Amino acid sequence: MAYKIITHPTFEPVSLAEAKAHCRVDGNDDDALITALIRAARESAEHETGRALCTQTRELVLDAFPEAFILRGAPVQSIVSIKYLDLDGIEQTLDPVDYILDNDSEPGFAVVGYGKGWPATQATINAVRLRYVCGYAAAVDVPESIKSWMLLAIGTLYAQRETMVDPKSQSLPDRFWHRLLDPHIIYEAV
């Protein structure tokens, strides 16, 4: 099983202007650094919460059809396609009427349609590929507590960018900082 990002986000939940204002930076000398910190903070928040914070296309690759596909990266917007290798090794694309997207659940699920069954696949690795779009549609849709967490992370990383050489550097209190993400964490049943 593998999850891959096919199309990376084209926007960030926190803008460069917001991050610079939070870090109290006026000039443009550190724009590239702050832009990289924004992406790092988003990726960290995505990892911690199990969410996709910006629209992106992902692909789930499996060896066979499962009972239900678990689609990480809530909120799930849509399924692009479900492709599989048939018994002859020829790639086929399922008709959208053959499956159902449950994007109300977090994580999202894709299940076989009512009265339908998953087709047989060739017994090989990576025989099934489900491509889907996930993430919040716009930066304004991302919860404010996640944006606040990102700004704290960006500010800390910016202020302590030389932490390894300065043993006197301080970090934010974890109990408060990380609790901003708690309401947004998605727990998967194992």
N, C-alpha and C positions, 0 to 999 in steps of 0.2 A: 504494500500500500504506500502510495506517495501522493503528497499534495504539492503542487507546483504553482507558482505565480506565473501566469501567461502574459498578462498585461498589468504593469505596475500602475499605481495611482498617479493621476495627473495633477492632483492638488494635495495640500496638507491641511489638517484640522486647524493648525495654528499658522498664521501668515508670518512672513519675515518681519513685517512692520510690528506685529503683536509681540514677537519674540524679542525684537530690538528694544521695544518700549519696556518690556518686562526686565530685560538685562541692563536697561539704562545706557544704551549704546546710541550715539548720535551719528557717527560717521559711517562710511561704507567699507572701511578696511577689513572688517571681520564678517562681511556678508556671506562669504563662502563657508566659513566656519559655522556660523549660526544656522545657515541652511542645512548643513550636514547634521548639526545637533537636533534640528527639528525632525529630520527623517529618523535619526537614531531614537529620539524620544517616542515618535509614533510607533516605530517597530517594536520598541520595548513595551509600550502600552498594549499593542496588539498581542504580543506574546503573553503578557500578564493576564489579559482579559479573555483571550480566545476570540476576540472580535476583529473585524476588518474595519478600520476607521475611515477609509476612503474607498471609493469605487475602484475595484480591481477585478480582473478575471483570473480565476483559479481553475486548476484541473486536478481531479482525483483519479488516480490510476490504480486499478485492481486486477487481480488475476482472473476473477470470475464475478458474476453478479452476486451481490450480497442480498440478504433479505430486505435491507434498507440501506441506502447510502447516507452516511453522516457527513453533512456539509459544514465544515468549519468556516469561521469567518463571518459570523452573524453581523448584521442582518443580511440574509440572502435575498438578492433582488430577483434573479431569474436563472433558469437553466438555458445554456446556449445549445448544448447537444449532449446526447449520450451515444457514444460509438463503441462498437465491439467487433471482435474478429469472429466471424461465424465458423462453423465446423470445418469449412474449406480454407480458412485463413484469410478470407476476404473481408475487408472492413465494411461494416454496415452502420447505418445511423437509425436509431429508434425514432419512430413517429411520436411526437409529443403527446398524442392521445394514449400512448401505452404506459405513461408514468404520471405521477402526481408529485408536485412540489409542496412540501409543508414548510413555508417560510415564516409561519407564526411561531414555531418552536425554535429554541436556541440551544444547541445548534440546529440548523435546518436539516430536513430530511428529504430524500426522494425515494418514493416507493412505487412498486408496480401498480398500474391502473386497476380499477375494479374489474374483476372478471378476466384479467389478463395474466400473463406469466412472463417471466424473463426468458429470453431466447437462450438456446444452448450456445456455448462459446467453444472455441478451440482451446484445448488444454495446453496453454502456454502462458508465460508470464506477460503481464500488462495487456491482457486481452480486452479490458473494459476501460473506457475513458469517459468520465463525466466532466464537462466543462460548464462552469457557472460564474455568474457575476455576483459579487458580494460587496458589502461595505455601505457606509452611509453615502447618500447621493450628493451631499454638499457639506461643506465645513460647518454650516449653521446647524446641521442635524446632529453633529457629534455632541454628546452630553457635556455640559460645562465642567463637571467634576473631572472628566478625562482631560479636557483642555487645560484645566488648572494643574493637574498632575504633570502634564507635558511641560507647561511653563516652569514649574518647579524643577523638573529634571533638566530642562534647557538652561535655566539660570544657574543651577548647581554645576552642571558640566562646563558652562562658560566661565563661571567664576573660579572653578578649580581645574582648569584645563591642564595645569602642571602638578596635579595631585601627587604623582609618583615622586616628585623631587621635594615636595613640601610636606613633611610629616605633621605640621600643625593645621592642615586643612580640616574643615568640618563638613559633616554631611547633615542633611535635613533629618529631623526626627522621623524615623520609619513609621512609627505608630500612626502619625497623622498623615504623612505623605502617601503612604501606600493604601490607607483606608479610603482615599478618594476613588480608587479603582474598584473597591469591594462590591458595590452594588451592580457593577457591570461585568463581573467575572462569569463566564459560562463554564459550568461543570459538566463534563461528559460522563455518562454512566459507563462503567467498564464491564 
